[in-house]
Amino acid sequence: MTETRLLSRPEVLQMVGITHKITCTVNEALDALSLGRSKFYKMVRDGEIDIVKFGPRGTRVKVASLLRVVEAHSLSANQSATKTRIEANGRARKRTANARKLNEI
């Protein structure tokens, strides 16, 4: 099995091409996080992502807040695999329970 490792901050910044920036545009942030605009602005409203306004058309996103979001939503490979197994077991149990109910009818 391939071992997964978390990337360091400089590696993440280099991957998305914003190594030298303190802020980036909304479109750069959307590309970096692979998010849609609606989800992105919901995260802004919820305080997960910090933005800075420079006039009516100058909305910028703090790069540090993007890194915080990625770290907060990251799971290690072990946690992710365990979560998937637990969800799969729950679905299987629900299907079995539903099948039993149908047999009783």
One Martini backbone bead per residue (centre of mass of N, CA, C, O) as a GRO file, in nm:
protein
  105
    1MET     BB    1   0.097   0.035   0.021
    2THR     BB    2   0.064   0.364  -0.008
    3GLU     BB    3   0.209   0.637   0.129
    4THR     BB    4   0.079   0.915   0.299
    5ARG     BB    5   0.156   1.267   0.287
    6LEU     BB    6   0.193   1.567   0.416
    7LEU     BB    7   0.221   1.882   0.323
    8SER     BB    8   0.389   2.151   0.324
    9ARG     BB    9   0.352   2.478   0.295
   10PRO     BB   10   0.554   2.530   0.061
   11GLU     BB   11   0.440   2.304  -0.122
   12VAL     BB   12   0.157   2.415  -0.153
   13LEU     BB   13   0.228   2.693  -0.265
   14GLN     BB   14   0.382   2.587  -0.512
   15MET     BB   15   0.150   2.425  -0.645
   16VAL     BB   16  -0.043   2.701  -0.668
   17GLY     BB   17   0.147   2.965  -0.726
   18ILE     BB   18   0.177   3.128  -0.411
   19THR     BB   19   0.471   3.182  -0.270
   20HIS     BB   20   0.481   3.528  -0.266
   21LYS     BB   21   0.200   3.558  -0.127
   22ILE     BB   22  -0.053   3.693   0.086
   23THR     BB   23  -0.244   3.725  -0.156
   24CYS     BB   24  -0.539   3.643  -0.353
   25THR     BB   25  -0.753   3.562  -0.567
   26VAL     BB   26  -1.046   3.411  -0.600
   27ASN     BB   27  -0.970   3.230  -0.841
   28GLU     BB   28  -0.713   3.114  -0.711
   29ALA     BB   29  -0.860   2.988  -0.468
   30LEU     BB   30  -1.048   2.804  -0.626
   31ASP     BB   31  -0.821   2.642  -0.758
   32ALA     BB   32  -0.665   2.553  -0.501
   33LEU     BB   33  -0.943   2.413  -0.367
   34SER     BB   34  -1.163   2.310  -0.561
   35LEU     BB   35  -1.401   2.526  -0.573
   36GLY     BB   36  -1.686   2.676  -0.554
   37ARG     BB   37  -1.827   2.979  -0.516
   38SER     BB   38  -2.047   2.913  -0.306
   39LYS     BB   39  -1.872   2.758  -0.102
   40PHE     BB   40  -1.666   2.980  -0.059
   41TYR     BB   41  -1.868   3.202   0.052
   42LYS     BB   42  -1.961   3.031   0.289
   43MET     BB   43  -1.679   3.020   0.424
   44VAL     BB   44  -1.665   3.323   0.463
   45ARG     BB   45  -1.924   3.358   0.637
   46ASP     BB   46  -1.808   3.136   0.855
   47GLY     BB   47  -1.481   3.217   0.887
   48GLU     BB   48  -1.267   3.028   0.730
   49ILE     BB   49  -1.227   3.271   0.529
   50ASP     BB   50  -1.013   3.537   0.443
   51ILE     BB   51  -1.078   3.873   0.352
   52VAL     BB   52  -0.991   4.153   0.131
   53LYS     BB   53  -1.073   4.495   0.072
   54PHE     BB   54  -1.009   4.693  -0.244
   55GLY     BB   55  -1.271   4.795  -0.293
   56PRO     BB   56  -1.523   4.695  -0.511
   57ARG     BB   57  -1.299   4.497  -0.697
   58GLY     BB   58  -1.077   4.410  -0.444
   59THR     BB   59  -1.075   4.094  -0.382
   60ARG     BB   60  -0.900   3.917  -0.127
   61VAL     BB   61  -0.704   3.634  -0.020
   62LYS     BB   62  -0.578   3.473   0.242
   63VAL     BB   63  -0.340   3.235   0.240
   64ALA     BB   64  -0.345   3.141   0.537
   65SER     BB   65  -0.649   3.054   0.528
   66LEU     BB   66  -0.615   2.829   0.321
   67LEU     BB   67  -0.427   2.653   0.492
   68ARG     BB   68  -0.621   2.615   0.729
   69VAL     BB   69  -0.839   2.467   0.571
   70VAL     BB   70  -0.672   2.228   0.479
   71GLU     BB   71  -0.591   2.133   0.765
   72ALA     BB   72  -0.884   2.105   0.883
   73HIS     BB   73  -0.975   1.895   0.630
   74SER     BB   74  -0.764   1.695   0.702
   75LEU     BB   75  -0.675   1.355   0.657
   76SER     BB   76  -0.551   1.087   0.723
   77ALA     BB   77  -0.528   0.789   0.579
   78ASN     BB   78  -0.640   0.633   0.822
   79GLN     BB   79  -0.894   0.802   0.883
   80SER     BB   80  -1.022   0.773   0.604
   81ALA     BB   81  -1.044   0.462   0.595
   82THR     BB   82  -1.211   0.434   0.852
   83LYS     BB   83  -1.450   0.609   0.767
   84THR     BB   84  -1.529   0.439   0.520
   85ARG     BB   85  -1.584   0.174   0.671
   86ILE     BB   86  -1.803   0.280   0.861
   87GLU     BB   87  -1.999   0.375   0.641
   88ALA     BB   88  -2.028   0.098   0.502
   89ASN     BB   89  -2.136  -0.057   0.748
   90GLY     BB   90  -2.388   0.118   0.791
   91ARG     BB   91  -2.518   0.058   0.516
   92ALA     BB   92  -2.532  -0.250   0.547
   93ARG     BB   93  -2.710  -0.254   0.801
   94LYS     BB   94  -2.950  -0.103   0.677
   95ARG     BB   95  -3.013  -0.307   0.454
   96THR     BB   96  -3.062  -0.549   0.643
   97ALA     BB   97  -3.296  -0.423   0.803
   98ASN     BB   98  -3.481  -0.376   0.559
   99ALA     BB   99  -3.499  -0.672   0.472
  100ARG     BB  100  -3.631  -0.777   0.732
  101LYS     BB  101  -3.888  -0.608   0.714
  102LEU     BB  102  -3.986  -0.728   0.446
  103ASN     BB  103  -4.004  -1.029   0.552
  104GLU     BB  104  -4.227  -0.964   0.775
  105ILE     BB  105  -4.464  -0.875   0.569
   0.00000   0.00000   0.00000
